[in-house]
Amino acid sequence: MRLLLVRHGQSEGNAAGIVQGSMDFGLTELGVLQARVTAERLAREEVHRIVSSPLRRAADTARAIGECLGVPVEYRDGLKEYDIGEASGLTAAQIRERFPEIAEARRRGERLPYPGEEGRGVFHERLHGVLDELRAMGGTTVAVAHGGVVGAICQIVVGLGPRHRGLFEAANCSVTEIARDAGGRLVIVRHNDTCHLEGIVTRIDRG
């Protein structure tokens, strides 16, 4: 089992500094270019399947990769980005203005939920399910998803729980590789690989 996790290309929400969560945004022109360059990089791999979050920014990235590789794209709701609830669609400044008590608590290191937020435990549980499904498959799988998803899957692989968010950041269209070691355990082979994106790397991740 070999898993290549790809974060989607730069989205319109990324470019606007918006916390996207499970909201739908398309790719910017730069995001389209990043997706195409990533597809060309992955064309050097033997890829057996492509799975993707159904959200547009990931689905469009996955389609670009699939068309280049000649591999169909399958969609998994479990790969959607973390749902931040009523904070979705807002900039950081707008979140502070609308939810001042929550923003102040988070500055103190307390993680109060936004109204309607999914919950980190629930998020990790659904990603455990996706990872278990992919672990059972042979060959190489490309999974196109979101920064929060890539980070959470890396946390799961190294045995960290949902409280340790933010340790594994991923640039747009970066590649993170997970594989089995000689003992059958999942390990991170490489993380946030952007070598193929020279000159067009974008890193801001607000969901």
MIBA-683989 format. One record per residue (C-alpha): residue number from 1; residue in three letters; z, y, x. Coordinates in steps of 0.02 Angstrom, whole numbers. Layout:
% residues N
+-----+--------+--------+--------+--------+
| num | residu |     c3 |     c2 |     c1 |
+-----+--------+--------+--------+--------+
| NUM |    ALA |      Z |      Y |      X |
...
+-----+--------+--------+--------+--------+
This chain:
% residues 207
+-----+--------+--------+--------+--------+
| num | residu |     c3 |     c2 |     c1 |
+-----+--------+--------+--------+--------+
|   1 |    MET |      0 |      0 |      0 |
|   2 |    ARG |    -51 |    170 |     65 |
|   3 |    LEU |    -28 |    330 |    -36 |
|   4 |    LEU |   -111 |    496 |      6 |
|   5 |    LEU |    -24 |    634 |    -92 |
|   6 |    VAL |   -131 |    790 |   -110 |
|   7 |    ARG |    -64 |    952 |   -182 |
|   8 |    HIS |   -193 |   1043 |   -289 |
|   9 |    GLY |   -294 |   1189 |   -222 |
|  10 |    GLN |   -235 |   1368 |   -245 |
|  11 |    SER |   -221 |   1404 |   -431 |
|  12 |    GLU |   -235 |   1565 |   -527 |
|  13 |    GLY |    -48 |   1552 |   -556 |
|  14 |    ASN |    -14 |   1530 |   -370 |
|  15 |    ALA |   -117 |   1684 |   -329 |
|  16 |    ALA |    -25 |   1787 |   -460 |
|  17 |    GLY |    148 |   1732 |   -400 |
|  18 |    ILE |    185 |   1646 |   -566 |
|  19 |    VAL |    306 |   1502 |   -589 |
|  20 |    GLN |    185 |   1381 |   -672 |
|  21 |    GLY |    287 |   1226 |   -710 |
|  22 |    SER |    192 |   1123 |   -838 |
|  23 |    MET |     81 |   1269 |   -891 |
|  24 |    ASP |   -105 |   1253 |   -862 |
|  25 |    PHE |   -198 |   1361 |   -737 |
|  26 |    GLY |   -369 |   1337 |   -658 |
|  27 |    LEU |   -415 |   1351 |   -475 |
|  28 |    THR |   -459 |   1514 |   -388 |
|  29 |    GLU |   -620 |   1525 |   -287 |
|  30 |    LEU |   -515 |   1489 |   -132 |
|  31 |    GLY |   -437 |   1340 |   -222 |
|  32 |    VAL |   -610 |   1270 |   -259 |
|  33 |    LEU |   -655 |   1288 |    -75 |
|  34 |    GLN |   -493 |   1203 |    -22 |
|  35 |    ALA |   -530 |   1059 |   -140 |
|  36 |    ARG |   -706 |   1038 |    -71 |
|  37 |    VAL |   -647 |   1040 |    110 |
|  38 |    THR |   -510 |    914 |     67 |
|  39 |    ALA |   -638 |    802 |    -17 |
|  40 |    GLU |   -743 |    804 |    141 |
|  41 |    ARG |   -589 |    758 |    243 |
|  42 |    LEU |   -543 |    613 |    128 |
|  43 |    ALA |   -723 |    549 |    130 |
|  44 |    ARG |   -679 |    478 |    302 |
|  45 |    GLU |   -547 |    365 |    220 |
|  46 |    GLU |   -572 |    202 |    128 |
|  47 |    VAL |   -503 |    255 |    -42 |
|  48 |    HIS |   -485 |    125 |   -180 |
|  49 |    ARG |   -427 |    238 |   -321 |
|  50 |    ILE |   -388 |    418 |   -366 |
|  51 |    VAL |   -249 |    463 |   -487 |
|  52 |    SER |   -206 |    638 |   -542 |
|  53 |    SER |    -94 |    748 |   -646 |
|  54 |    PRO |   -192 |    801 |   -801 |
|  55 |    LEU |   -149 |    986 |   -775 |
|  56 |    ARG |   -308 |   1083 |   -736 |
|  57 |    ARG |   -266 |   1139 |   -560 |
|  58 |    ALA |   -237 |    958 |   -507 |
|  59 |    ALA |   -373 |    881 |   -616 |
|  60 |    ASP |   -506 |    999 |   -548 |
|  61 |    THR |   -452 |    961 |   -370 |
|  62 |    ALA |   -456 |    774 |   -406 |
|  63 |    ARG |   -630 |    785 |   -483 |
|  64 |    ALA |   -697 |    872 |   -328 |
|  65 |    ILE |   -625 |    731 |   -222 |
|  66 |    GLY |   -687 |    597 |   -340 |
|  67 |    GLU |   -864 |    665 |   -345 |
|  68 |    CYS |   -872 |    672 |   -155 |
|  69 |    LEU |   -802 |    496 |   -133 |
|  70 |    GLY |   -890 |    417 |   -282 |
|  71 |    VAL |   -722 |    359 |   -351 |
|  72 |    PRO |   -671 |    388 |   -534 |
|  73 |    VAL |   -514 |    487 |   -572 |
|  74 |    GLU |   -373 |    413 |   -677 |
|  75 |    TYR |   -244 |    530 |   -754 |
|  76 |    ARG |    -56 |    504 |   -756 |
|  77 |    ASP |     60 |    614 |   -860 |
|  78 |    GLY |    199 |    560 |   -742 |
|  79 |    LEU |    118 |    664 |   -603 |
|  80 |    LYS |    136 |    829 |   -698 |
|  81 |    GLU |    234 |    968 |   -615 |
|  82 |    TYR |    418 |    995 |   -653 |
|  83 |    ASP |    440 |   1084 |   -819 |
|  84 |    ILE |    545 |   1239 |   -788 |
|  85 |    GLY |    558 |   1277 |   -974 |
|  86 |    GLU |    559 |   1459 |  -1031 |
|  87 |    ALA |    542 |   1521 |   -852 |
|  88 |    SER |    364 |   1452 |   -849 |
|  89 |    GLY |    228 |   1584 |   -840 |
|  90 |    LEU |    342 |   1717 |   -766 |
|  91 |    THR |    350 |   1796 |   -594 |
|  92 |    ALA |    512 |   1789 |   -494 |
|  93 |    ALA |    549 |   1970 |   -542 |
|  94 |    GLN |    520 |   1934 |   -726 |
|  95 |    ILE |    635 |   1782 |   -717 |
|  96 |    ARG |    774 |   1888 |   -640 |
|  97 |    GLU |    752 |   2018 |   -778 |
|  98 |    ARG |    747 |   1893 |   -922 |
|  99 |    PHE |    881 |   1774 |   -859 |
| 100 |    PRO |   1000 |   1881 |   -753 |
| 101 |    GLU |   1150 |   1765 |   -772 |
| 102 |    ILE |   1051 |   1613 |   -717 |
| 103 |    ALA |    971 |   1709 |   -573 |
| 104 |    GLU |   1141 |   1768 |   -512 |
| 105 |    ALA |   1214 |   1594 |   -524 |
| 106 |    ARG |   1070 |   1523 |   -422 |
| 107 |    ARG |   1097 |   1655 |   -289 |
| 108 |    ARG |   1275 |   1588 |   -275 |
| 109 |    GLY |   1207 |   1413 |   -254 |
| 110 |    GLU |   1244 |   1356 |   -432 |
| 111 |    ARG |   1097 |   1276 |   -521 |
| 112 |    LEU |   1108 |   1328 |   -703 |
| 113 |    PRO |    959 |   1265 |   -806 |
| 114 |    TYR |    835 |   1380 |   -891 |
| 115 |    PRO |    816 |   1353 |  -1078 |
| 116 |    GLY |    703 |   1204 |  -1107 |
| 117 |    GLU |    705 |   1150 |   -924 |
| 118 |    GLU |    662 |    966 |   -893 |
| 119 |    GLY |    808 |    927 |   -780 |
| 120 |    ARG |    795 |    864 |   -600 |
| 121 |    GLY |    866 |    693 |   -643 |
| 122 |    VAL |    734 |    666 |   -778 |
| 123 |    PHE |    598 |    728 |   -660 |
| 124 |    HIS |    649 |    606 |   -523 |
| 125 |    GLU |    661 |    464 |   -647 |
| 126 |    ARG |    481 |    486 |   -705 |
| 127 |    LEU |    420 |    500 |   -525 |
| 128 |    HIS |    514 |    340 |   -483 |
| 129 |    GLY |    410 |    258 |   -620 |
| 130 |    VAL |    246 |    325 |   -549 |
| 131 |    LEU |    293 |    273 |   -373 |
| 132 |    ASP |    340 |     98 |   -431 |
| 133 |    GLU |    170 |     82 |   -515 |
| 134 |    LEU |     75 |    141 |   -361 |
| 135 |    ARG |    182 |     34 |   -245 |
| 136 |    ALA |    122 |   -121 |   -337 |
| 137 |    MET |    -60 |    -80 |   -303 |
| 138 |    GLY |   -152 |   -133 |   -147 |
| 139 |    GLY |   -265 |    -26 |    -40 |
| 140 |    THR |   -265 |    162 |    -26 |
| 141 |    THR |   -227 |    276 |   -173 |
| 142 |    VAL |   -257 |    464 |   -174 |
| 143 |    ALA |   -136 |    549 |   -294 |
| 144 |    VAL |   -172 |    732 |   -334 |
| 145 |    ALA |    -21 |    823 |   -400 |
| 146 |    HIS |     91 |    974 |   -371 |
| 147 |    GLY |    208 |   1042 |   -239 |
| 148 |    GLY |    362 |    992 |   -336 |
| 149 |    VAL |    295 |    817 |   -360 |
| 150 |    VAL |    250 |    794 |   -177 |
| 151 |    GLY |    422 |    856 |   -124 |
| 152 |    ALA |    516 |    747 |   -248 |
| 153 |    ILE |    420 |    590 |   -201 |
| 154 |    CYS |    461 |    622 |    -18 |
| 155 |    GLN |    645 |    640 |    -65 |
| 156 |    ILE |    638 |    475 |   -158 |
| 157 |    VAL |    556 |    387 |     -9 |
| 158 |    VAL |    691 |    444 |    113 |
| 159 |    GLY |    831 |    408 |    -10 |
| 160 |    LEU |    880 |    584 |    -61 |
| 161 |    GLY |    929 |    626 |   -240 |
| 162 |    PRO |    871 |    767 |   -352 |
| 163 |    ARG |    999 |    892 |   -285 |
| 164 |    HIS |    907 |    906 |   -119 |
| 165 |    ARG |    754 |    999 |   -184 |
| 166 |    GLY |    651 |   1112 |    -71 |
| 167 |    LEU |    662 |   1005 |     86 |
| 168 |    PHE |    480 |    949 |     82 |
| 169 |    GLU |    364 |   1095 |     48 |
| 170 |    ALA |    176 |   1068 |     31 |
| 171 |    ALA |     34 |   1190 |     57 |
| 172 |    ASN |   -113 |   1192 |    -64 |
| 173 |    CYS |   -225 |   1041 |    -32 |
| 174 |    SER |   -112 |    975 |    105 |
| 175 |    VAL |   -105 |    786 |    129 |
| 176 |    THR |     56 |    686 |    137 |
| 177 |    GLU |     40 |    501 |    182 |
| 178 |    ILE |    162 |    367 |    126 |
| 179 |    ALA |    145 |    184 |    177 |
| 180 |    ARG |    243 |     24 |    198 |
| 181 |    ASP |    321 |    -12 |    368 |
| 182 |    ALA |    334 |   -185 |    447 |
| 183 |    GLY |    489 |   -220 |    344 |
| 184 |    GLY |    405 |   -175 |    180 |
| 185 |    ARG |    496 |    -10 |    158 |
| 186 |    LEU |    406 |    148 |    108 |
| 187 |    VAL |    400 |    279 |    246 |
| 188 |    ILE |    324 |    452 |    267 |
| 189 |    VAL |    186 |    437 |    396 |
| 190 |    ARG |    139 |    621 |    392 |
| 191 |    HIS |    186 |    768 |    283 |
| 192 |    ASN |     99 |    930 |    237 |
| 193 |    ASP |    -54 |    896 |    345 |
| 194 |    THR |   -168 |   1049 |    336 |
| 195 |    CYS |   -275 |   1019 |    491 |
| 196 |    HIS |   -431 |   1008 |    382 |
| 197 |    LEU |   -393 |   1180 |    305 |
| 198 |    GLU |   -404 |   1286 |    461 |
| 199 |    GLY |   -414 |   1469 |    410 |
| 200 |    ILE |   -391 |   1437 |    223 |
| 201 |    VAL |   -210 |   1377 |    211 |
| 202 |    THR |   -103 |   1446 |     69 |
| 203 |    ARG |     79 |   1396 |     62 |
| 204 |    ILE |    171 |   1487 |    -79 |
| 205 |    ASP |    236 |   1362 |   -206 |
| 206 |    ARG |    318 |   1422 |   -366 |
| 207 |    GLY |    276 |   1265 |   -464 |
+-----+--------+--------+--------+--------+
